Amino acid sequence: MASTAGEITHDFPPFFRVYKDGRIERLMVSNFVPPGVDPQTGVEFKDVLISPETGLKIRIFLPKIDGQDQKLPLLVHYHGGGFTVGSALGSTTLRFIADLASEARAITVSVEYRLAPEHPLPIAHHDSFAALQWIATHSKGEGPDPWLNQHADFGRVFVTGESAGANIAHYVAARASASGLEGLRVSGLIMIHPYFADDKFDELIKFIYPESTSTEDDPILNPKSDPDLAKLGCSKVAVFVVGKDRLKPRGEAYYETLKTSGWDGKIELIGEEEEDHCFHLFNPSSERVGPFVKSLASFINLD
């Protein structure tokens, strides 16, 4: 009798498929880049294990500095990939974050949260907030990492992510506000081509987040269902959308939801009609990537 172990039971392109024997095959694999110095920008980067129990890691990017005590804006980044693929430690994230850290002159932390489906949602969200809590322990210059102690300006903290990572970024900023996170206040939120659930059932989300409805009535999946949205603690938000992206309406809806929520900060909706979802990652040679990175840096550095 032929084995059925190789039979596919769930197929979610372009992310992953699941086989009858329980094996998970990722269809997009991030190639690991060891810590070092980015030759194009001179940005130095290293990895830190912040939770041996869960394996939670971060990658810290330090741009060229003028002096040992120079303080820089702190940017916390959450990668995209449908909560199931992608990595803070791969070449795609490296190229984007090294360029952004250099342009913005910001010490940057990218979080290697655990991926679904092996780790169902909202584990990725909880890991991501745990990373922010760990970062906050450096606010008085007494944390475990010397780069953050010496160079992070905890009066200028920004949180960003693209696609599913933008969903996580909003969650982290909102939870930081609600919890009164000691030592850190998020100044600004940068949402790049964000994913949020809509009113339609989503089979992928239901598979990786079994406890949810997979729709917008879950505040983790869509902040329009968060009764405390108006209490978001940051003072400014930028929402980036692109014309060829099927998720563009969801980014626009997020903008309108936050704008009309009673939140008293400043929000911008910034569009680029000729590009597609996460073009800065999938098409890094595009002539529009440079101006895009400059616009992100301007948001970080302008009061």
C-alpha positions as CSV (number, residue, x, y, z in Angstrom):
1,M,0.0,0.0,0.0
2,A,1.5,3.3,-1.0
3,S,2.4,5.8,1.7
4,T,0.3,8.9,2.0
5,A,2.8,10.8,4.1
6,G,3.6,13.0,1.1
7,E,0.0,14.0,0.6
8,I,-0.6,17.7,0.9
9,T,-3.4,18.5,3.4
10,H,-3.2,22.3,3.4
11,D,-1.7,24.6,0.7
12,F,-1.3,28.3,1.2
13,P,0.8,29.8,-1.6
14,P,3.1,31.7,-1.6
15,F,3.8,31.0,2.1
16,F,3.7,27.3,3.0
17,R,2.1,23.9,2.6
18,V,1.4,21.2,5.1
19,Y,1.7,17.4,4.5
20,K,-0.2,14.6,6.0
21,D,2.7,13.5,8.1
22,G,2.8,17.0,9.7
23,R,5.7,18.3,7.7
24,I,5.6,22.0,6.8
25,E,7.3,23.2,3.6
26,R,7.9,26.9,3.4
27,L,7.7,28.2,-0.2
28,M,9.7,31.4,0.6
29,V,12.9,30.8,2.5
30,S,15.1,33.5,4.0
31,N,18.8,33.0,3.6
32,F,20.6,33.7,6.8
33,V,23.3,36.4,6.8
34,P,25.8,36.1,9.6
35,P,26.5,39.3,11.7
36,G,29.0,41.7,10.4
37,V,29.3,45.0,8.6
38,D,27.2,45.9,5.6
39,P,29.8,46.9,2.9
40,Q,27.4,49.3,1.1
41,T,26.6,51.5,4.2
42,G,29.1,50.7,6.9
43,V,26.2,49.7,9.2
44,E,27.4,47.2,11.8
45,F,24.9,44.5,12.8
46,K,24.9,41.8,15.5
47,D,22.4,39.2,16.9
48,V,21.2,38.9,20.5
49,L,19.3,36.1,22.0
50,I,16.9,37.7,24.5
51,S,14.9,34.7,25.6
52,P,16.7,31.3,25.8
53,E,13.3,29.8,26.8
54,T,11.6,30.7,23.6
55,G,14.5,31.3,21.3
56,L,13.5,34.9,20.7
57,K,16.2,36.9,19.0
58,I,16.8,40.3,17.7
59,R,19.3,41.8,15.2
60,I,20.6,45.2,16.1
61,F,21.9,47.6,13.4
62,L,24.3,50.4,14.3
63,P,25.1,53.1,11.7
64,K,28.4,54.9,11.6
65,I,28.6,57.2,14.7
66,D,30.5,60.4,15.4
67,G,31.4,59.6,19.0
68,Q,31.1,56.9,21.5
69,D,28.3,58.7,23.4
70,Q,26.3,59.8,20.4
71,K,22.5,59.2,20.9
72,L,20.5,58.1,17.9
73,P,16.7,57.6,17.2
74,L,15.7,54.1,18.0
75,L,13.7,52.2,15.4
76,V,12.1,48.8,16.1
77,H,11.2,46.8,13.0
78,Y,8.9,43.8,12.5
79,H,9.3,41.9,9.2
80,G,6.5,40.8,7.0
81,G,5.6,37.4,5.5
82,G,2.1,36.6,6.4
83,F,3.2,35.7,10.0
84,T,4.6,32.5,8.5
85,V,7.8,33.3,6.5
86,G,10.5,35.9,6.5
87,S,13.3,36.7,8.9
88,A,15.0,39.5,10.7
89,L,18.3,37.7,10.0
90,G,18.0,37.3,6.2
91,S,19.4,39.1,3.3
92,T,16.1,40.8,2.3
93,T,15.7,42.5,5.7
94,L,19.4,43.3,5.8
95,R,19.4,45.3,2.6
96,F,16.4,47.3,3.6
97,I,17.2,47.9,7.2
98,A,20.9,48.7,6.6
99,D,19.9,51.3,4.1
100,L,17.2,52.8,6.4
101,A,19.4,52.8,9.5
102,S,22.2,54.6,7.5
103,E,19.8,57.1,5.9
104,A,17.9,57.9,9.1
105,R,21.0,57.6,11.3
106,A,18.9,55.4,13.6
107,I,20.0,52.5,15.8
108,T,17.6,49.8,14.6
109,V,16.3,46.6,16.1
110,S,14.6,43.9,13.9
111,V,12.8,41.2,15.8
112,E,13.0,37.5,15.0
113,Y,9.6,36.5,16.3
114,R,8.4,32.9,16.1
115,L,6.5,32.0,13.0
116,A,3.2,30.3,12.5
117,P,1.9,27.7,11.9
118,E,4.3,25.9,14.3
119,H,3.7,28.8,16.7
120,P,0.1,29.9,16.2
121,L,-0.9,33.5,16.5
122,P,-0.8,35.5,18.6
123,I,2.6,34.1,19.6
124,A,4.3,36.4,17.1
125,H,2.6,39.4,18.6
126,H,3.5,38.4,22.2
127,D,7.1,37.7,21.1
128,S,7.2,41.1,19.5
129,F,6.0,42.9,22.6
130,A,8.4,40.9,24.8
131,A,11.2,42.2,22.6
132,L,10.1,45.8,23.1
133,Q,10.0,45.2,26.9
134,W,13.5,43.9,26.7
135,I,14.6,46.9,24.7
136,A,13.0,49.2,27.3
137,T,15.3,47.8,30.0
138,H,18.1,49.8,28.4
139,S,16.4,53.2,29.0
140,K,18.6,54.1,31.9
141,G,21.7,52.8,30.3
142,E,21.8,49.7,32.4
143,G,20.5,47.0,30.1
144,P,22.4,44.0,28.9
145,D,23.3,45.4,25.5
146,P,26.0,48.1,25.3
147,W,24.9,49.5,21.9
148,L,21.4,50.2,23.2
149,N,22.8,51.6,26.4
150,Q,25.2,53.9,24.7
151,H,23.4,55.0,21.6
152,A,19.6,54.6,21.8
153,D,17.7,57.8,22.5
154,F,14.6,56.6,24.4
155,G,12.9,59.9,23.8
156,R,12.8,59.2,20.1
157,V,11.4,55.7,19.6
158,F,9.7,54.5,16.4
159,V,8.0,51.3,15.5
160,T,7.6,50.0,12.0
161,G,6.8,46.9,9.9
162,E,5.7,45.9,6.5
163,S,2.6,43.8,5.6
164,A,2.0,41.4,8.5
165,G,4.8,43.1,10.3
166,A,2.8,46.4,10.2
167,N,0.0,44.6,11.9
168,I,2.4,43.5,14.6
169,A,3.9,47.0,14.8
170,H,0.4,48.5,15.5
171,Y,-0.3,45.8,18.2
172,V,3.0,46.5,19.9
173,A,2.6,50.3,19.9
174,A,-1.0,50.0,21.2
175,R,0.0,47.5,23.9
176,A,2.9,49.7,25.0
177,S,0.4,52.6,25.4
178,A,-2.1,50.4,27.3
179,S,0.4,48.9,29.6
180,G,2.3,52.1,30.4
181,L,5.6,50.4,29.5
182,E,8.2,51.8,31.8
183,G,11.3,53.4,30.2
184,L,9.9,53.8,26.7
185,R,7.3,55.7,24.9
186,V,6.7,55.1,21.2
187,S,6.9,58.5,19.4
188,G,5.9,57.4,16.0
189,L,4.5,54.5,14.1
190,I,5.4,53.7,10.4
191,M,3.0,51.3,8.7
192,I,4.3,50.0,5.4
193,H,1.7,48.3,3.1
194,P,-0.1,47.0,6.2
195,Y,-2.1,43.8,6.4
196,F,-5.3,43.9,8.5
197,A,-8.2,41.4,8.3
198,D,-11.4,42.5,6.6
199,D,-15.0,41.2,7.0
200,K,-14.3,38.1,4.9
201,F,-13.4,34.7,6.3
202,D,-9.7,34.0,5.7
203,E,-8.7,30.3,5.6
204,L,-5.0,31.0,6.0
205,I,-5.5,33.2,9.1
206,K,-8.0,30.7,10.6
207,F,-5.3,27.9,10.2
208,I,-2.5,29.9,11.8
209,Y,-4.8,31.6,14.4
210,P,-7.3,28.9,15.4
211,E,-8.8,30.9,18.3
212,S,-9.8,33.8,16.0
213,T,-12.7,34.3,13.6
214,S,-10.0,35.3,11.1
215,T,-12.0,38.6,10.4
216,E,-11.9,42.2,11.4
217,D,-13.8,41.6,14.7
218,D,-10.6,40.5,16.3
219,P,-8.7,43.5,17.6
220,I,-5.4,41.8,17.0
221,L,-6.3,41.3,13.3
222,N,-7.9,44.7,12.9
223,P,-7.7,47.7,15.4
224,K,-11.1,49.0,14.3
225,S,-12.4,46.5,16.8
226,D,-10.2,47.9,19.6
227,P,-12.3,50.0,22.0
228,D,-9.1,51.7,23.2
229,L,-7.8,52.7,19.8
230,A,-8.1,56.4,20.6
231,K,-5.6,55.9,23.4
232,L,-2.8,55.0,21.1
233,G,0.2,56.7,22.8
234,C,2.3,57.8,19.8
235,S,2.0,61.3,18.5
236,K,2.3,60.6,14.8
237,V,1.6,57.8,12.3
238,A,2.6,57.4,8.6
239,V,0.7,54.8,6.5
240,F,2.4,53.9,3.2
241,V,0.3,52.3,0.4
242,V,1.0,51.4,-3.2
243,G,-1.3,51.4,-6.1
244,K,-0.8,47.8,-7.4
245,D,-1.2,46.2,-3.9
246,R,-4.3,44.2,-3.2
247,L,-4.0,45.3,0.4
248,K,-4.1,49.0,-0.4
249,P,-7.8,49.4,0.6
250,R,-6.9,47.9,4.0
251,G,-4.2,50.4,4.6
252,E,-6.5,53.2,3.5
253,A,-9.2,51.8,5.9
254,Y,-6.7,51.8,8.8
255,Y,-5.9,55.4,8.0
256,E,-9.5,56.4,8.1
257,T,-10.3,54.3,11.2
258,L,-7.4,55.9,13.2
259,K,-8.1,59.4,11.9
260,T,-11.8,59.3,13.0
261,S,-11.2,57.3,16.3
262,G,-10.7,60.4,18.5
263,W,-6.9,59.8,18.7
264,D,-5.3,63.2,18.9
265,G,-2.1,62.5,16.9
266,K,-1.1,63.4,13.4
267,I,-1.6,60.8,10.7
268,E,-0.4,60.8,7.0
269,L,-1.4,58.6,4.1
270,I,1.4,58.4,1.6
271,G,0.9,56.6,-1.7
272,E,3.0,55.4,-4.7
273,E,0.7,54.4,-7.6
274,E,3.2,52.6,-9.8
275,E,4.5,50.0,-7.3
276,D,3.3,46.7,-5.8
277,H,3.3,45.2,-2.4
278,C,6.6,45.5,-0.5
279,F,8.4,46.6,-3.7
280,H,11.3,47.8,-1.6
281,L,12.0,44.2,-0.6
282,F,11.1,42.3,-3.7
283,N,12.5,44.9,-6.2
284,P,15.3,46.6,-4.3
285,S,16.8,48.0,-7.6
286,S,13.7,50.0,-8.3
287,E,14.4,53.7,-8.8
288,R,11.6,54.4,-6.3
289,V,13.3,52.6,-3.4
290,G,15.8,55.4,-2.7
291,P,13.1,58.1,-2.4
292,F,11.0,55.7,-0.3
293,V,13.8,55.1,2.2
294,K,14.4,58.9,2.4
295,S,10.8,59.5,3.2
296,L,10.9,57.0,6.0
297,A,14.1,58.7,7.4
298,S,12.4,62.1,7.2
299,F,9.5,60.9,9.2
300,I,11.9,59.6,11.9
301,N,14.0,62.8,12.0
302,L,11.4,65.5,11.6
303,D,9.6,66.8,14.7
